[in-house]
Amino acid sequence: MTVSFLITVFVLGAVGSYISGLVGVGGSIINYPLLLYVPALLGVGSFTAHDVSGAIAVQVLFATIGGVWGYRKGSYLHASLIGYMGTSIIIGSLLGSLFSGAFSENMINITYALLATIAVIMMVLPQQPMQQEAQESVSFSRWIAASSAFVVGISAGIVGAAGAFILVPIMLVVLKIPTRVTIATSLAVTLISSIGTSAGKLITGQVPFLPAVVLIVASLLAAPLGTKTARHVQAKWLQRALAVLLLGVAVEM
């Protein structure tokens, strides 16, 4: 593992995290193809699909801590919804990550391709207007919340993602959760999911530690910059361009 390889990992992690903060999608869905393909194309080194899924699982864990911490004093973290979805998703993500070691690289890539296609659909759908209701006025189906989170957890555990890009539309469209509550609560559920995913990847030896640390540093530095930039630019067209790129990557995989 050379210095040039680690520098490449840092730059790619920073680019992916900045874009995720700018257009509002999970960094893992962008970083996965960047880390899988670009280092090998540049000739500085290469990752296997298992390495990439393990590294970004740990990255997502640390990236979501700050987001949840920022919402800790507000009224938008829905404790009951976090309980039902969080319990199901950590079981699903732990199972998915534990069994992912037995998956071939092609199967992991196919799982990513399916998740990326879903993310593309979510990015091009019309955005719902921001709703202001606090958590006290929210009701939801416990069975739908728990079962959907379990399925998302299994898929996310396989590729090392946390599934935020799928959780958000489920909460908005299926469970009818107000937008602000969805944003805060999905971060908390994503954090719980990433705990299960990271634990499974660590247990099965799929985490390359030094690249994972480099990715963590890159994401903590770059993601807030992307979020700050998003306040001053209209990211709609960039988001659609990214959707086309992700769809191309999904088809290639």
C-alpha positions as CSV (number, residue, x, y, z in Angstrom):
1,M,0.0,0.0,0.0
2,T,1.8,3.1,-1.3
3,V,1.6,6.7,-0.4
4,S,0.2,7.5,-3.9
5,F,-2.6,4.9,-3.3
6,L,-3.6,6.5,0.0
7,I,-3.5,10.0,-1.5
8,T,-5.8,8.8,-4.3
9,V,-8.1,7.2,-1.7
10,F,-8.2,10.5,0.2
11,V,-9.0,12.6,-2.9
12,L,-11.7,10.2,-4.1
13,G,-13.3,10.0,-0.7
14,A,-13.3,13.8,-0.5
15,V,-14.8,14.2,-3.9
16,G,-17.5,11.6,-3.2
17,S,-18.3,13.1,0.2
18,Y,-18.4,16.7,-1.2
19,I,-20.8,15.6,-4.0
20,S,-23.0,13.7,-1.5
21,G,-23.2,16.9,0.7
22,L,-23.9,19.0,-2.4
23,V,-26.7,17.0,-4.0
24,G,-28.1,15.3,-0.8
25,V,-27.5,11.6,-1.4
26,G,-25.5,9.1,0.7
27,G,-21.8,9.3,0.2
28,S,-21.4,5.5,0.0
29,I,-23.5,5.3,-3.2
30,I,-21.0,7.6,-4.9
31,N,-17.8,6.4,-3.2
32,Y,-18.3,2.7,-4.1
33,P,-17.7,3.0,-7.9
34,L,-15.0,5.7,-7.4
35,L,-13.0,3.5,-5.1
36,L,-13.6,0.3,-7.0
37,Y,-12.6,1.6,-10.4
38,V,-10.5,4.7,-10.3
39,P,-7.3,3.6,-8.3
40,A,-7.0,0.6,-10.7
41,L,-7.4,2.9,-13.7
42,L,-4.7,5.2,-12.4
43,G,-2.4,2.3,-11.7
44,V,-1.8,3.2,-8.1
45,G,-3.4,0.1,-6.6
46,S,-6.8,-1.6,-6.4
47,F,-9.6,-2.6,-4.1
48,T,-11.7,-5.7,-4.2
49,A,-15.5,-5.3,-3.9
50,H,-15.2,-6.7,-0.3
51,D,-12.5,-4.1,0.5
52,V,-14.6,-1.2,-0.8
53,S,-17.8,-2.3,1.0
54,G,-15.9,-2.7,4.3
55,A,-14.1,0.7,4.1
56,I,-17.2,2.7,3.2
57,A,-19.2,0.9,6.0
58,V,-16.8,2.4,8.6
59,Q,-16.7,5.7,6.8
60,V,-20.5,6.0,6.9
61,L,-20.5,5.2,10.6
62,F,-18.4,8.2,11.5
63,A,-20.0,10.5,8.9
64,T,-23.5,10.0,10.4
65,I,-22.5,10.6,14.0
66,G,-22.1,14.4,13.4
67,G,-25.4,14.6,11.7
68,V,-27.3,12.9,14.5
69,W,-25.5,15.0,17.1
70,G,-26.6,18.2,15.3
71,Y,-30.3,17.2,15.7
72,R,-30.0,16.0,19.3
73,K,-31.6,19.1,20.8
74,G,-34.4,19.5,18.3
75,S,-37.9,18.1,18.2
76,Y,-37.5,16.1,14.9
77,L,-35.9,12.9,16.2
78,H,-38.8,10.5,16.4
79,A,-37.9,8.1,19.2
80,S,-40.6,5.5,18.4
81,L,-39.8,5.4,14.7
82,I,-36.1,5.1,15.5
83,G,-36.9,2.2,17.8
84,Y,-38.8,0.2,15.3
85,M,-36.7,0.9,12.2
86,G,-33.4,1.0,14.1
87,T,-34.0,-2.4,15.7
88,S,-34.9,-4.0,12.3
89,I,-32.2,-2.3,10.3
90,I,-29.3,-3.2,12.6
91,I,-30.4,-6.9,12.5
92,G,-30.7,-6.8,8.7
93,S,-27.4,-4.9,8.2
94,L,-25.5,-7.2,10.5
95,L,-26.9,-10.3,8.7
96,G,-26.2,-8.8,5.3
97,S,-22.6,-7.8,6.2
98,L,-21.8,-11.2,7.9
99,F,-23.0,-13.2,4.9
100,S,-21.5,-10.8,2.4
101,G,-18.1,-12.5,2.9
102,A,-19.6,-15.5,1.1
103,F,-20.8,-13.5,-1.8
104,S,-18.8,-13.3,-5.0
105,E,-17.6,-9.9,-6.1
106,N,-20.1,-10.0,-9.0
107,M,-23.0,-10.5,-6.5
108,I,-21.9,-7.5,-4.4
109,N,-21.6,-5.4,-7.6
110,I,-25.1,-6.5,-8.7
111,T,-26.5,-5.6,-5.3
112,Y,-24.8,-2.2,-5.6
113,A,-26.2,-1.8,-9.1
114,L,-29.8,-2.4,-7.9
115,L,-29.4,0.0,-5.0
116,A,-27.8,2.6,-7.3
117,T,-30.7,2.3,-9.7
118,I,-33.2,2.9,-6.9
119,A,-31.1,5.9,-5.9
120,V,-31.3,7.3,-9.4
121,I,-35.1,7.0,-9.4
122,M,-35.3,8.8,-6.1
123,M,-33.1,11.6,-7.4
124,V,-35.3,12.3,-10.4
125,L,-38.7,12.1,-8.7
126,P,-40.3,15.5,-7.9
127,Q,-39.4,16.8,-4.4
128,Q,-42.0,17.1,-1.7
129,P,-42.5,20.5,-0.1
130,M,-41.0,20.9,3.3
131,Q,-43.4,20.1,6.1
132,Q,-43.1,21.6,9.5
133,E,-44.8,19.1,11.8
134,A,-42.9,18.0,14.8
135,Q,-42.8,14.4,15.9
136,E,-45.7,14.6,18.3
137,S,-48.2,14.7,15.4
138,V,-46.7,11.7,13.5
139,S,-48.3,8.3,13.2
140,F,-47.1,5.4,11.2
141,S,-47.5,1.6,10.5
142,R,-45.1,-0.2,12.8
143,W,-45.1,-3.4,10.7
144,I,-44.3,-1.5,7.5
145,A,-41.6,0.5,9.2
146,A,-39.9,-2.5,10.7
147,S,-40.1,-4.8,7.7
148,S,-39.0,-2.2,5.2
149,A,-36.0,-1.3,7.4
150,F,-35.0,-4.9,7.7
151,V,-34.9,-5.4,3.9
152,V,-33.0,-2.1,3.5
153,G,-30.6,-3.3,6.2
154,I,-29.8,-6.6,4.5
155,S,-29.1,-4.9,1.1
156,A,-27.1,-2.1,2.7
157,G,-25.1,-4.6,4.8
158,I,-23.9,-6.4,1.7
159,V,-22.4,-3.4,-0.1
160,G,-21.4,-1.5,3.0
161,A,-23.8,1.4,2.5
162,A,-26.3,2.5,5.2
163,G,-29.3,2.8,3.0
164,A,-30.2,6.5,3.7
165,F,-31.1,7.1,0.1
166,I,-33.8,4.4,0.3
167,L,-34.9,5.1,3.9
168,V,-35.8,8.7,3.1
169,P,-38.3,7.9,0.3
170,I,-39.8,5.1,2.4
171,M,-40.4,7.5,5.3
172,L,-41.8,10.2,3.0
173,V,-43.9,8.3,0.6
174,V,-44.8,5.0,2.3
175,L,-45.0,6.0,6.0
176,K,-46.1,9.6,5.3
177,I,-43.6,11.1,7.8
178,P,-43.1,15.0,7.6
179,T,-39.9,16.0,5.8
180,R,-38.0,17.5,8.7
181,V,-38.8,14.6,10.9
182,T,-37.7,12.3,8.1
183,I,-34.4,14.0,7.6
184,A,-33.4,13.9,11.3
185,T,-34.8,10.4,12.0
186,S,-33.3,8.8,8.9
187,L,-29.9,10.0,10.0
188,A,-30.4,8.2,13.4
189,V,-31.6,5.0,11.7
190,T,-28.7,5.2,9.2
191,L,-26.3,5.5,12.1
192,I,-27.7,2.4,13.7
193,S,-27.6,0.6,10.4
194,S,-23.9,1.5,9.9
195,I,-23.1,0.1,13.4
196,G,-24.5,-3.3,12.3
197,T,-22.8,-3.1,8.9
198,S,-19.4,-2.1,10.3
199,A,-19.5,-4.8,13.0
200,G,-20.2,-7.5,10.4
201,K,-17.5,-6.3,8.1
202,L,-15.0,-6.1,10.9
203,I,-15.9,-9.6,12.2
204,T,-15.5,-11.1,8.7
205,G,-12.2,-9.3,8.0
206,Q,-13.5,-7.1,5.2
207,V,-12.2,-3.7,6.4
208,P,-8.9,-2.4,5.2
209,F,-8.0,-0.3,8.2
210,L,-5.7,2.4,6.8
211,P,-7.8,3.2,3.7
212,A,-10.9,3.3,6.0
213,V,-9.2,5.9,8.3
214,V,-8.2,8.0,5.3
215,L,-11.8,7.9,4.0
216,I,-13.2,8.9,7.4
217,V,-10.9,12.0,7.5
218,A,-11.8,12.9,3.9
219,S,-15.5,12.6,4.5
220,L,-15.5,14.6,7.7
221,L,-13.6,17.4,5.9
222,A,-15.5,17.4,2.6
223,A,-19.1,16.6,3.3
224,P,-19.7,19.8,5.4
225,L,-18.2,21.8,2.5
226,G,-20.7,20.2,0.1
227,T,-23.6,20.9,2.4
228,K,-22.5,24.6,2.8
229,T,-22.1,25.0,-1.0
230,A,-25.6,23.5,-1.5
231,R,-27.1,26.5,0.3
232,H,-25.9,28.9,-2.4
233,V,-26.3,26.9,-5.6
234,Q,-29.2,25.2,-7.3
235,A,-28.1,21.6,-7.2
236,K,-31.1,20.2,-9.2
237,W,-29.3,19.8,-12.5
238,L,-26.2,18.5,-10.9
239,Q,-28.3,15.9,-9.1
240,R,-29.8,14.8,-12.4
241,A,-26.4,14.6,-14.1
242,L,-25.2,12.5,-11.2
243,A,-28.3,10.3,-11.6
244,V,-27.4,9.7,-15.2
245,L,-23.8,8.9,-14.2
246,L,-24.9,6.5,-11.5
247,L,-27.3,4.8,-13.9
248,G,-24.4,4.3,-16.3
249,V,-22.3,2.7,-13.6
250,A,-25.1,0.5,-12.5
251,V,-25.7,-0.8,-16.1
252,E,-21.9,-1.4,-16.5
253,M,-21.9,-3.4,-13.3
